Each structure stands twice: as structure tokens, then as C-alpha cells.
């Protein structure tokens, strides 16, 4: 099955290259360093270290605590982080600077993977969340390098997709050294797809071990004053195409009840910043962009977060957070950066990528879920109008985050075990 997969992948290379070229019109960084995706580097990488693969910004954020721990515990061991997207690359640079080396991940083709492995010669490969690449895992095992699927998650929807290529999936999962799911339900789905029980160790989600910088509260206070002090503020975080229009319509409804309400709109992908700004203006709202470095006036209706790396700050300065990717069938995003700061969180019906975490918060009345934009507007307006209820939900969320910390320590012990084995 893996041979057929490799053949199909090889035949698709021209289409892949065209896709890279096409995406370069919207995000020019895609056309830079593209040879790295074929295992060809302009400068060599230090060998015999730890390789962490995190596909994009969300995964880099998720594994940031673990990377920081590895830098401290193994200061003399090179640390390579690969991503698939330029935004992920930018986040790696912003978070870790010269403490790590970044390269784009190799295409999952035998000759590319073997070239990459030969260049870096890793002692350990850590794959983050759902990065199951059959050839990468196979040849890493062939080289005697242990592999860890960390903070592993597998939604019901994803499991169905992997089941369609059951033989390929089973081989890949069995070639992994260890799988560390963040919940028992994920562990069961991995087992059903063919992973051996003795290779599965549930660690919990390292996203609960979210680290908030000591300077954050001061920066939140400064930003809140720039937004207008006591005015009600809600944020739509990590929105996707087709979702911004719904959020803006909900905001129009909210402003009928709360005319001073400010929406902080943060698209998930930077190539959409300009287009979303146009949508805001077309909807008739006055707009301030973060990149303009201007304070909001009383008539400012929308603040566009058109920067990278500031979402935690924007969340902390808001009264209510809507988590994007959930009104459209994308699967939602991480709610913990908001809940860890005591911000009341609401999300839509499509949270299948974060099902266990979202269900946990709903069960403890530490978040709310809505099915329509009308229900979203109603929920946000009620919380913005009721500071007591908003505070109760926010504090319940903060307490739940504290109760579920500890996955980072468990994951670190697994890394230690694999490196010393």
C-alpha cells in the first residue's frame, strides 16, 4: 500500500509545485526556500539532535512549552523544528530565535526523506498532533531513530478518513515508537486503526500547560486603554473564510443592543488580512488595524488584528471570546489561551478537532456552544451585558485549565526515555 501511495505522491509533484507557485501570489514566502521541501539546504544543519515537526502556527504554539523544556534539558543537543507553512516558520523564529534551527518539512517521498535524514541524522523525531506520514515514519524507523507522536489527537472525522486507507494507516501507526494521545477517546481511535496498545500512553493535552508571560497583564491593560477602557469588547479569534461575514452580521446585531461594543477580528491566516479588512469596510463599520498603531475612537466598531503572535494578548484584553473555525466546518481551534486568562469562551457547532476539550468545558459550564450566528450574537450580547455571569464562566474555565495541567511533565519523561533508550 505504501508503494502505491508513493507512486501517486510522485505523480502529483508537478501539481504540488504549481500549488506552491500559486500560493506565492498571496504569500510570497511560499516561493522562498522551497528546495528545503526536497531535502536540499543552502546551509548545513547540525547533526545528531532532536527533530520536532509541527505543521503550522497552531502546532508550534501547542508544542512551544515542550520545545522550551528540551532547550533547557538538552542545551548541547541541536534542535531542529520543521513546519509546512511560512507562518509556522515565522512563529518558530519569533518564539525561539537562534535557540533552534528551522527548515521546511520534507515531502513524504522515500528519496526526499532519506536525504533529509542523512543531512540531520536525528536521535529522536517528535511529530505533533496528527502528522502521520507513512514514508517519513518508515524510513526513520529503518534508520533506528525513535519516533514519538506527541499531543496526538484524532477526531472521529479524521479517523474515518484514515480508515479509507486502513492498510497504509496501520503500517504507519505500528512503525511509530510511541503514541501519546491527549485523551482516552483519541487513544481508542488510534488503537482501532491498528496501533498496538503497548505503544499508546495517554499524557493529556500539553495545551493545558499554557504559559502566560509575566508581562502579559501590563500589556493587556495598555491595549485595553487603547481600545477605549470600559467599552464592551468581544473577539472573534482565528476566523476562516466564510466565517468573517457571519461574525460581522452578529456584530451588527450586538451593536443594536450595545452601540459602543467593539469587535476584535483576528483572521487565522495572514494572507486574508487585507480581504477581511475590505469585508469590514463593505459592511459599513469603522475600522482600525493593529498595524496602523492607532487607538480606537468612540465610533470605531472593529479592530482588525492583522499581526502574527499577538493573539494571546488580544484574547486577554477582551471580555468575551468567540473561537473561530467552528461556525464553518473547519473543526475549531484551541480555546485554552482564552480560558487560561479567565475570558468567557463561546464556539460554534464544528469543534471536532477539539471535541474532548470543548465537551469538558461544556460539562463544567465553563464555555458555551451555539449553532447559528443569531445564537452567537445573543450569547455574546448577554455576556457583555452581564459582568457577573461572564466572570463566573471565565473563572470556571480558568480553574479547569489549572486542574488539567501536567501533560508537559509526562511528555517530557517520554522524551527522556526515548533519548536514553
N, C-alpha and C positions, 0 to 999 in steps of 0.2 A: 504493500500500500504506500509506503514511504517513497518507493521508486516512482510510482505514478504521480504522487504529489510533487516530487522533484521535477519530473518531466513537464508537468503543467506549469509549475512555477517558472521554469526556464523559458518556456514558450511565451510567458507573459512579460518577460523582461522589457521588450520594446514598449509595451503599453505602460509599464511602470515608469520607464524613463520619460515618456511623453507626459505622464501624470505629474512627475517632479517638475518638468519644464513648465507645464500649465499652471501648477500651483505657485510657481515662481513669479507669475504676473501679480498675484495678490500678496505673496510673501516672498520677496526676493531671496531670503536666506535659504530657501529650499534649493537654490541653484549653487550654493556655496558648499564646498567640502563634500560634494556628492560622491566622490570616489571612495570616501570612507565607507560608504554603504556596500562597497565591493571589497573591503579589506585592504584598500590602498591608502597609505598615510603619507602626508607630506613630511611629517617628523615622526621618529620612532616613539613608542611608548615604553615606559619602564616595565620590566617583566617580573613575573613571579609575585603577583599581588592578588587583590580581591577585585572581582568584576561584578558590578551591580548594574542590572538592566532595568530601567524604568521608562516606560514608553513615552510619557509626556509630562506636562506640568503637574497634574493631579497625582501621578505616581511618584514623581520626585518629591512633592510635598509630603506624601504619605511615608516615604522611606527616609526623610530627612533626619529624623531622630536616630535611626539606626546608623546612617552614614556618619553622623557626628560621633556616635558611640565607637564606631570602628576606627575613626581617625584618632580618637583618644587612646583606644586599647592597642592599636597596632600602628604606632607612629612611623615605624621603619618599613612598613609594607605598602607598596604602591596601591592606590585605589583608583580604579577606572570606572566611570559611570557612562553608560551608553543610553541614548534616547533615540526615538524615531523622529521627533519633531524639533524644529528650530526653537520653538517656545520652550520646550523641555530643556534644550541646550542652554538657552539664556537663563533659565531658572537655576540650573546647576552652577553656572558661572556666578550668578548673583548670590547664591547661598553658600557656596564652598570656596570660591575663588581658586587660588593655586593649591589648595589642600588636596584637590583631586584632579584627575585628567578626564576630559570629556572627548568621546568620539561618537559618531553616529553608529547605530547598531548595524551589524552585517545582515545582508539579505539571507534568508534561510535556504541557502543553496550549499551543497557539500564543499565545492571548491572555495567559496567565499568564507564559509565558517572555518574551514581548516586553515586558510591563510590568516584569518583573524586570530585564531587560537595559537598559531605559530608565532605571530607577532607579539602577543601579550603573555602567553604561557601562564594562565591564571592558576592560582592554588584553590580558588573557590569561585563558583558562579552563583550569584543571587538574582533570581528572577522575581519581579514584583507583581503580585496580584494574579493576572490571568495571562501572562506571557508564556504560552505553551507553544514552542517552536520545535517541531519534530527533529529536523536535521541538527539544529544547534544543540539540543539536548543529547541526541545520539552521539555526535562526534565529541562533545565534551566528556561524556562517559567513556568513549573509546580512548581518550587521552588520559583517563584515570583522574579526571577533575570532578570533585563532588559538586552536586547542584542542589540548591535549595529554592523551592517556590515559596516565597515569604509573603505573609499577609494575604494568603491565597483566598480568592473568592470566586465563586461560580454560581451565578444566578440560575434559576430554573430555565430561563430563556436561553442562556448560553449553553447550559447542559444539553438542551435539545439540539442545538446546532452542532456541538461536538459529537453527539450520538449519531449524527448522519454520517460521520467518518469514524465509526467506532473503532475499527482496527488501528487506524493511524493514531487516534487519541490514546487508546490503551497502551500501545507501544511507547509513546512519548511519556505518559504518566509513570510507567514502570521503569523507564530509564532514569527518572529523577531519583536523587538520593533521598531527599526528604521533602514532604509537602507540609506546610504549616498554615492550615486554614484559620480564618478568623472566627469561625463559628462551626458548631456541630453539624448544622444543616449543609454547609459547604463541604465538610468532611465526608458526609454521607453521599453527596453527589459525586465527589471525586472517586469514592470507593465504587459506586455504581458504574462509573465509566471505565473502571479497570485498575485503579490504583490499589496497591497492596496495603492492607490495614496497618502492617508493621512500619510502613513508610509515612504514615499520617500522624502528625502531632498537632492538636489544636492549641494555638497560642493565644487566641483572642486577637482583636484588631489593634495594631500599633497606632491607629488613628486616634484612639482614646488617650494615648500618651502625648497629646498635642502640647507643644511648648509655646508659651506666650512670653515674648521678650519683656524684660523688666521695664523698659521704656515705653511699653505699649499704652499704658493708661494715660501717661502725659501726652502722647501723640494723639490719642483719641480725644482728649479734652480740647486740644488745639484745633483739630479738624472739626469737632462739633461746633465750636465757636464760628469757624469759617462757614459752616452750613447754616448758621442762624440761631444758635443757642437752644431755646426752648421749643422751637417748632417741631412738630411730629415728623419723624424720618423713618422710612422703610427702604430696604434694599432688595433688589432682585439680583441675586448673585449667580454668576456662571450661566447666563441665559444662552439659548441656542436659536438658530434660525427658525422663524415661525412662532417663537415664544415671545419675542420683544413686543410684537403688535398686541398680543393678549395682555401683557403686563401694562402697556401704555393705556389700553382701554380700561383696565382695572383701576389704574391711577386716576383717570378722568372721573370715574365713579367716586373714588375716595375723596377727591378734591371737592366734589359737590357737598360732601358732608364736612370735610376738614380742608378749607380753602388754603391753609398755609402748609399742607402736607408736602414734603419733599421726597421724591423718588431718587434713590441712588441706583443707577442701572449699570451693571458690570457684565458685558458680554464675555462668554467663555474664551473666544478666540480673537486675538488681536487684529487679524485681517478683517474682522467685521466691525471694528470700532467706528470707522468712517460711515459705513452704511447705517449702523444703528443711530448715529448722530443725526443722519438725514431723516430717519423714521421719526425721531423725537420732534424735529422741526416741522415735518409734514403733519404731525398730529396736533400742531399748534401750541406746543409747550415751549416756554423759555428755557434755555439750556446753558449750563456751564460745564465745561470739560475740565477734567483734572489736569490735563496737560497745559491748560491756559493759566494755571496757578492764580485763579481769581476766587474771591469769596462770593458766596451766593447772596443775591439780593432778595428782598422780600417776595418779589414776583417770580423768582427762579423756581421752576416746577420740577426740573430734572437735573441731576448731577451725573454726568457720564464718567464712569471710572475707566478711562482709556489708557491705563498704565498696567504694567505687569508687576506682580509681587506685593501689591498693597491690599489684597482682598481681606486679609485678617484685620487690618486697620479699619477698612470701610465697614466691616461687619461689627466691630466693636463700637463704632460711633453711631450705629443705627439702633432704633428702638425695636424694630421687627425685621426679621429676615425671611425672604422667600428664596428657597433653594431651586435654582434653575435646572433645566434638563428633565423636569418632572411634569410639566404641563404638556410637553411633547414626548413621544415615546423614545427618549434617549436613555432613560434609566436612572436619572437623578445624579446628584453629586454629594460630596461629603458634608454632613450637617454639623460636624463636631467643632469646627473652627468657630462657629457661631455659638453653639450651646456651651462650649467651654468658657465663653465670656458672659454667660447669663443672658444671652439675647433670645427672645422668643422666636421659634422657628416654625414656619409653615411650608409645606411642599405639596406638589400635585399628585396625581394617581400613579405616575410612572416612576417608581423608585426601585425597580427590580435589581439594579446593580448594588443597592444598599438596603436590601429588603430586611435583613435581620436587625440592623441598627435602627432603621426607621420604625420597625414594628416594636422594638424595645422601648423607644421613646414614646410611641403612641400608647403602649400599655401602661406606662407610668404617667400619662397625661403631661408629658414634658415636650410635646410638639403637637401640631395639628396637621391634618391632611384634608385637602379639598379636591373636588373633581372638575370644577369649572372656573372660568375667570370671574364669573359673578360671585361664586363662593369665596374665591380668593379676595376679591375686593371687600366682601362683607367681613371676612375674618381679620384682615389687616386693619380695616376701619374700626372694628370692635376693640382690638388690642391697642391701637393708637389712642383710642378714647378712654381706655380703662387701664391706668398705670398699675393698679393693684393686681389685676388678673395677668397682665403682661409680665409683671415681676414674678408672680407665683410660677408661671410656666418657665420663665427663664431660669429661676433658681432651681427648679426641679431638674431641668436639663443640665445645669452645672453640676449638681450633686450626682447625677447619673454618670457623667463623664468621670468624676473623681472615683466613683465606686468601681469603674471598669478599667482603671489604669493597671499596668503591669505586663502587658504583652511585650513591650520593648525588652524587658529583662529576660523573659522566656525566650524570645527570638535571639537575643544576644548569646544566651547559653547554647542554643543550637549552632550558631555560627562558630563559637569556640570549639564545640565538639567536632564539627566537620573539619576545621582547620588543624586540629590536633590529632585527628584520626589517621 
